[in-house]
Amino acid sequence: MSVREYRTQMEAAKKGIITPEMQAVSEKEYISAEEIRKKVAEGCVAIPANINHKNLSPEGVGSGLRTKINVNLGISGDCADYEMELDKVRTAVKFGAEAIMDLSNCGKTNKFRRQLIEMSPAMIGTVPIYDAIGYLEKELGDITAEDFLRVVEAHAGEGVDFMTIHAGINKRTVEAFRREGRLMNIVSRGGSLLFAWMAMTGNENPFYEHYDKVLDIFREYDVTISLGDALRPGCIDDATDSGQISELIELGDLTLRAWEKDVQVMVEGPGHMAMNEIAANMTLQKRICHNAPFYVLGPIVTDIFPGYDHITSAIGGAIAAASGADFLCYVTPAEHLRLPDVNDVKEGIIASKIAAHAADIAKGIPHARDIDNKMAQARHRVDWEEMFSLCADPEKARAYFESTPPADRHTCSMCGKMCAVKMTNEILEGKM
């Protein structure tokens, strides 16, 4: 048990206390610590920070802050390569991902998760229901509500900062889903497991029925609840249907119930969605879920580009974040095809970073443009070393430049002597 005078970041904020985590976020965001405290107290900003994650570099997620990105990884039954997953962790940290979600679903996963928490300054998330079958060594239909809660408490005790809990898929939302029908049905892994469990047992979703017990666990360890979108659309034709919206309404109520217990909340969102629907969905979520931070997967804006879904996702993510989303879950080129490798992870991170940064510029986030202006100044001077230092991926940029080096280092091989920047500079400086 913690000896501090508050249990959670939200409780501290409501009491007027500025925590070390709030101070750290304040310095990163160029916003006063008092303003961060107010936002946490209101629930429009969350600072996921489990009391047992000792080397965490705290990040704020929510209104008025930089858009954050999450990297998914974890041990799979078809590719149980622990070292490759740790390489993905190192890649995520290197390229500045603010969060890493361990989606391991094979065997006893706590060894990998503990190593991940120990080595990562990024906030760590999990989806406990993925772990339940392997952890408990039971068939899905034999798992009890108490079993599910036991896995949640195990993850919390290990130091997980936020957990996806699919509490919004209950008997009411399942009825809406069944009544309308879908092209792709349920594509959320956690959602499908709970849908199947409910069908097998005839019981209500245990995370909904025992939601207060989940919140008690989260309050004890200061875990942020990420309310999962079990009925998110898995193709653009299913977007904004009655199943998705009915679940969102449930998530709005669950948000208020969590805040009553001083548990911080993030709400998860779509999914696959055509571009013209994204902005409206962001507004709808913020309204129904009381301006809680919004965490989106993509959205993926077209269904026909497997191998390039880091791009379809970045397009949707940029629109979503510019329209109010606060947290982007990356998508890799391997999406819909296979477990991503380390290079896929890098490509997914960069694509998601592009979307997040572009949206921050559009939203006028404090100092978001600064590095772009520095890059413009370096390009004006044709200062390659400075340009490389400002790149999100300096190694790739340098490799491209050096692969076909120019005769004149004050240009590149694209334009050579016809370099517009060099020519204009020389004219203005009276050198021509």
C-alpha positions in Angstrom: 0.0 0.0 0.0 1.2 3.5 -0.8 1.9 5.9 2.2 1.2 9.0 0.1 -1.8 11.1 1.1 -3.8 10.2 -2.0 -4.6 7.0 -3.8 -4.8 8.2 -7.4 -3.8 11.1 -9.5 -7.4 12.1 -9.8 -7.9 12.1 -6.0 -4.9 14.2 -5.6 -6.1 16.6 -8.2 -9.5 16.9 -6.6 -7.8 17.7 -3.3 -5.7 20.5 -4.8 -2.5 18.5 -4.7 0.1 18.8 -7.5 1.8 15.4 -7.7 5.3 14.8 -9.1 3.7 13.2 -12.1 1.6 16.4 -12.8 4.7 18.5 -12.5 6.6 16.3 -15.0 3.7 16.5 -17.5 3.6 20.3 -17.0 7.2 20.6 -18.0 6.8 18.5 -21.1 3.6 20.2 -22.2 4.6 23.9 -21.5 1.4 24.2 -19.4 1.3 25.2 -15.8 1.2 22.4 -13.2 -2.0 24.0 -11.8 -3.7 23.8 -15.2 -2.7 20.2 -15.4 -4.1 19.5 -12.0 -7.4 21.1 -12.9 -7.6 19.0 -16.1 -6.9 15.8 -14.2 -9.5 16.7 -11.6 -12.1 17.3 -14.4 -11.2 14.0 -16.1 -10.3 15.6 -19.5 -6.6 14.6 -18.9 -5.3 11.3 -17.5 -1.8 10.6 -16.3 -1.5 6.8 -16.3 1.0 6.0 -13.5 0.8 2.8 -11.5 2.4 3.2 -8.1 4.5 0.1 -8.9 6.0 1.3 -12.2 9.1 2.8 -10.7 11.0 4.1 -13.8 8.0 5.6 -15.6 8.4 8.9 -17.4 4.9 10.3 -16.9 2.8 11.5 -19.8 -0.5 13.2 -19.9 -3.2 12.2 -22.3 -6.1 14.5 -23.1 -7.4 17.9 -24.0 -4.9 20.6 -24.9 -1.9 18.2 -24.7 0.3 16.7 -27.4 -1.2 13.7 -29.1 0.4 10.5 -27.8 0.9 7.2 -29.5 0.8 3.6 -28.4 2.7 0.6 -29.7 1.2 -2.9 -29.5 3.4 -5.9 -29.1 3.5 -9.2 -27.1 4.1 -12.9 -27.2 2.0 -14.8 -29.7 1.4 -18.6 -29.9 2.5 -18.7 -33.5 5.7 -16.7 -32.8 6.8 -16.9 -29.2 10.1 -15.0 -29.7 10.8 -13.1 -26.5 13.9 -11.5 -27.8 12.2 -10.1 -30.9 9.4 -8.6 -28.7 12.1 -7.0 -26.5 13.7 -5.5 -29.6 10.3 -4.0 -30.4 10.3 -2.5 -27.0 13.7 -0.9 -27.6 12.5 0.4 -31.0 9.4 1.9 -29.4 11.5 3.7 -26.7 14.0 4.8 -29.3 11.4 6.5 -31.5 9.6 8.1 -28.7 6.4 6.1 -28.3 4.7 7.3 -25.1 2.9 4.0 -24.4 3.4 0.3 -25.0 0.6 -2.3 -24.8 1.5 -5.9 -24.0 -1.0 -8.0 -25.9 0.6 -11.3 -25.1 -1.8 -14.2 -25.4 0.4 -17.3 -25.1 1.3 -19.2 -21.9 2.5 -17.6 -18.7 3.0 -14.0 -19.8 3.9 -12.4 -16.5 7.7 -12.9 -16.9 7.7 -10.9 -20.1 5.4 -8.2 -18.7 7.5 -7.7 -15.6 10.6 -7.3 -17.8 8.7 -4.9 -20.0 7.7 -2.8 -17.0 11.2 -2.8 -15.5 12.9 -1.6 -18.7 10.3 0.8 -20.2 9.9 4.5 -19.3 6.8 4.5 -21.5 3.5 3.8 -19.8 2.4 0.2 -20.0 -1.0 -1.1 -20.9 -2.5 -4.5 -21.1 -5.8 -6.3 -21.9 -6.2 -8.7 -19.0 -8.8 -10.9 -20.8 -6.2 -11.9 -23.4 -4.1 -13.3 -20.6 -6.9 -15.0 -18.7 -7.0 -18.3 -20.6 -3.2 -18.9 -20.4 -2.9 -17.5 -16.9 -5.7 -19.5 -15.5 -5.2 -22.6 -17.6 -8.9 -23.0 -18.1 -11.3 -23.2 -21.1 -13.1 -19.9 -21.8 -16.5 -21.2 -20.7 -15.1 -22.5 -17.4 -13.6 -19.2 -16.3 -15.6 -17.4 -13.6 -16.1 -13.7 -12.9 -13.8 -14.0 -9.9 -11.1 -15.6 -12.2 -11.2 -12.6 -14.5 -10.9 -10.2 -11.6 -7.9 -12.2 -10.3 -6.1 -11.6 -13.5 -6.9 -7.9 -13.4 -5.4 -7.6 -9.9 -2.3 -9.6 -10.9 -1.6 -7.1 -13.8 -2.3 -4.1 -11.5 0.1 -5.4 -8.8 2.9 -5.9 -11.4 2.8 -2.2 -12.3 0.6 -1.9 -15.4 -0.4 1.8 -15.9 -3.6 1.3 -17.9 -5.8 -1.6 -18.8 -8.3 -2.1 -21.5 -11.5 -3.3 -19.9 -14.4 -4.2 -22.3 -17.1 -3.3 -19.8 -19.4 -1.7 -22.4 -20.4 -4.9 -24.2 -23.4 -6.0 -22.0 -26.7 -7.6 -22.8 -28.2 -4.3 -24.0 -25.4 -3.5 -26.5 -25.3 -7.1 -27.7 -29.0 -6.9 -28.5 -28.4 -3.7 -30.6 -25.5 -5.5 -32.4 -27.6 -8.6 -33.1 -30.7 -6.6 -34.2 -28.9 -4.5 -36.8 -26.4 -7.1 -38.0 -22.9 -6.4 -39.5 -20.8 -7.2 -42.5 -17.8 -8.0 -40.2 -19.5 -8.8 -36.9 -17.1 -8.4 -33.9 -13.4 -7.8 -34.7 -12.2 -6.9 -31.2 -10.4 -9.9 -29.7 -11.4 -9.0 -26.2 -14.9 -8.2 -27.3 -15.3 -11.5 -29.1 -14.0 -13.4 -26.1 -16.6 -11.7 -23.8 -19.4 -12.1 -26.4 -18.6 -15.8 -26.6 -18.3 -16.2 -22.7 -21.7 -14.5 -22.3 -23.2 -16.8 -24.9 -21.7 -19.9 -23.3 -22.7 -19.1 -19.8 -25.8 -17.0 -20.2 -24.3 -14.5 -17.8 -23.8 -10.7 -18.0 -20.4 -9.4 -18.9 -18.4 -9.9 -15.7 -16.5 -6.6 -16.2 -19.9 -4.8 -16.4 -21.6 -6.8 -13.6 -18.6 -6.4 -11.2 -17.4 -3.0 -12.5 -17.2 -1.5 -9.0 -14.8 -4.3 -8.0 -12.6 -3.5 -11.0 -12.6 0.1 -10.0 -11.6 -0.8 -6.4 -8.5 -2.7 -7.8 -7.6 0.2 -10.1 -8.0 2.7 -7.3 -5.6 0.7 -5.0 -2.8 0.7 -7.6 -3.7 4.0 -9.4 -4.4 2.2 -12.7 -6.1 4.1 -15.4 -9.1 2.3 -17.0 -9.2 2.3 -20.8 -12.7 1.5 -21.6 -12.5 -0.9 -24.6 -14.6 -0.6 -27.7 -15.7 -4.2 -28.1 -18.1 -3.3 -30.9 -15.7 -1.1 -32.9 -16.2 -1.3 -36.6 -13.9 -3.8 -38.4 -14.7 -2.4 -41.9 -15.9 1.0 -43.1 -19.4 -0.4 -43.9 -19.9 -1.1 -40.1 -18.9 2.3 -38.9 -21.2 4.4 -36.8 -23.8 1.7 -36.5 -26.2 1.1 -33.6 -23.9 -1.5 -32.0 -20.9 1.0 -31.9 -23.1 3.9 -30.7 -25.0 1.9 -28.1 -21.7 0.7 -26.6 -20.4 4.3 -26.6 -23.5 5.4 -24.5 -22.6 2.7 -22.0 -19.0 3.9 -21.9 -20.2 7.4 -21.1 -22.0 6.1 -18.0 -19.0 3.9 -17.0 -16.8 7.0 -17.3 -18.8 8.8 -14.6 -18.8 5.8 -12.3 -15.0 5.6 -12.5 -14.5 9.3 -11.8 -16.8 8.9 -8.7 -14.1 6.5 -7.4 -11.2 8.8 -8.5 -10.2 6.3 -11.2 -8.8 8.0 -14.3 -10.4 7.1 -17.6 -9.6 6.9 -21.3 -12.2 5.8 -23.8 -11.3 3.7 -26.8 -12.7 4.3 -30.3 -12.9 3.1 -33.9 -11.8 1.1 -35.8 -12.4 1.3 -39.6 -14.2 4.4 -40.8 -14.5 6.5 -43.9 -12.9 9.9 -43.7 -16.1 11.8 -43.8 -17.4 10.2 -40.6 -14.3 10.7 -38.4 -14.8 14.3 -37.2 -18.4 13.6 -36.2 -17.4 10.5 -34.3 -14.8 12.5 -32.3 -17.4 15.1 -31.4 -19.9 12.4 -30.5 -17.5 10.6 -28.2 -16.4 13.7 -26.4 -20.0 14.7 -25.8 -21.3 11.3 -24.7 -18.2 10.5 -22.6 -17.9 13.8 -20.9 -14.7 15.0 -22.6 -12.7 12.0 -21.3 -9.5 11.4 -23.3 -10.2 9.5 -26.5 -7.9 6.7 -27.7 -8.4 5.5 -31.3 -7.1 2.6 -33.4 -6.5 4.3 -36.7 -9.2 4.9 -37.8 -8.4 2.9 -41.0 -10.0 4.8 -43.8 -10.2 2.1 -46.5 -10.3 -1.7 -46.4 -8.3 -2.6 -49.5 -4.6 -1.8 -48.7 -3.2 -4.7 -46.7 0.5 -4.1 -46.5 0.0 -0.4 -46.3 -2.4 -0.1 -43.4 0.2 2.1 -41.5 -0.7 4.7 -44.2 -4.5 4.2 -44.2 -4.3 4.4 -40.4 -2.1 7.5 -40.4 -4.6 9.3 -42.7 -7.4 8.5 -40.3 -5.3 9.2 -37.2 -4.4 12.7 -38.4 -8.0 13.6 -39.1 -9.1 12.0 -35.7 -6.5 13.8 -33.7 -7.0 17.1 -35.4 -10.8 16.6 -34.6 -10.2 15.9 -30.9 -8.7 12.4 -30.4 -5.9 12.5 -27.8 -4.1 9.1 -28.2 -3.4 7.1 -31.3 -2.8 3.4 -31.4 -0.3 2.7 -34.1 -1.0 0.3 -37.0 1.8 -1.5 -38.8 2.2 -2.7 -42.4 1.5 -6.2 -41.1 -2.0 -5.3 -39.9 -4.5 -7.9 -41.0 -1.7 -10.2 -42.3 0.7 -11.4 -39.6 2.5 -10.6 -36.4 4.6 -7.5 -37.1 8.4 -7.7 -37.0 10.8 -5.1 -35.7 10.9 -3.1 -39.0 7.1 -3.2 -39.2 6.9 -1.7 -35.7 9.3 1.1 -36.7 7.2 1.9 -39.8 4.0 1.9 -37.7 5.5 4.2 -35.1 6.8 6.7 -37.7 3.4 6.7 -39.5 1.6 7.3 -36.2 4.1 10.0 -35.2 3.5 11.8 -38.5 -0.3 11.8 -37.8 0.1 12.9 -34.2 2.5 15.7 -35.0 0.5 17.0 -38.0 -2.6 17.1 -35.8 -0.8 18.9 -33.0 0.3 21.6 -35.5 -3.3 21.9 -36.7 -4.6 22.1 -33.1 -2.1 24.8 -32.1 -0.5 22.7 -29.3 2.1 24.9 -27.6 5.4 24.8 -29.3 4.3 22.0 -31.7 5.6 24.0 -34.7 9.0 24.8 -33.2 10.9 21.9 -34.6 9.3 22.4 -38.1 10.5 26.0 -38.0 14.0 24.8 -37.1 13.9 22.4 -40.0 12.9 25.2 -42.4 15.8 27.3 -41.1 18.2 24.4 -41.7 16.9 23.9 -45.2 17.2 27.6 -45.9 20.9 27.3 -45.0 21.2 24.0 -46.8 22.7 22.7 -43.6 22.5 18.9 -44.0 23.8 18.0 -40.5 21.3 20.2 -38.8 18.5 18.7 -41.0 19.5 15.2 -40.1 19.6 16.1 -36.4 16.0 17.3 -36.6 14.6 14.3 -38.4 12.3 11.9 -36.7 14.4 9.1 -38.3 17.9 10.6 -38.9 19.5 7.3 -40.0 17.0 6.8 -42.8 17.2 10.4 -44.0 21.1 10.3 -44.0 21.0 6.9 -45.8 18.8 8.3 -48.6 21.0 11.4 -49.0 24.2 9.5 -49.1 22.9 6.8 -51.4 23.2 9.2 -54.4 25.5 11.9 -53.2 25.5 15.3 -55.0 28.6 16.7 -56.6 27.9 19.9 -54.6 27.2 19.2 -50.9 25.1 22.4 -50.8 22.5 20.7 -52.9 21.0 17.2 -53.3 21.0 14.9 -56.3 17.4 15.7 -57.1 18.1 19.3 -58.4 21.9 19.6 -58.4 22.9 23.0 -59.8 19.2 23.9 -60.3 18.6 23.9 -56.5 15.9 26.5 -56.0 17.0 27.2 -52.4 20.7 27.7 -53.2 19.9 29.8 -56.3 17.5 32.1 -54.5 19.8 32.5 -51.5 22.7 33.5 -53.8 20.6 36.0 -55.6 19.4 37.6 -52.4 22.9 37.7 -51.0 24.2 39.3 -54.2 26.4 36.4 -55.2 24.9 36.0 -58.6 
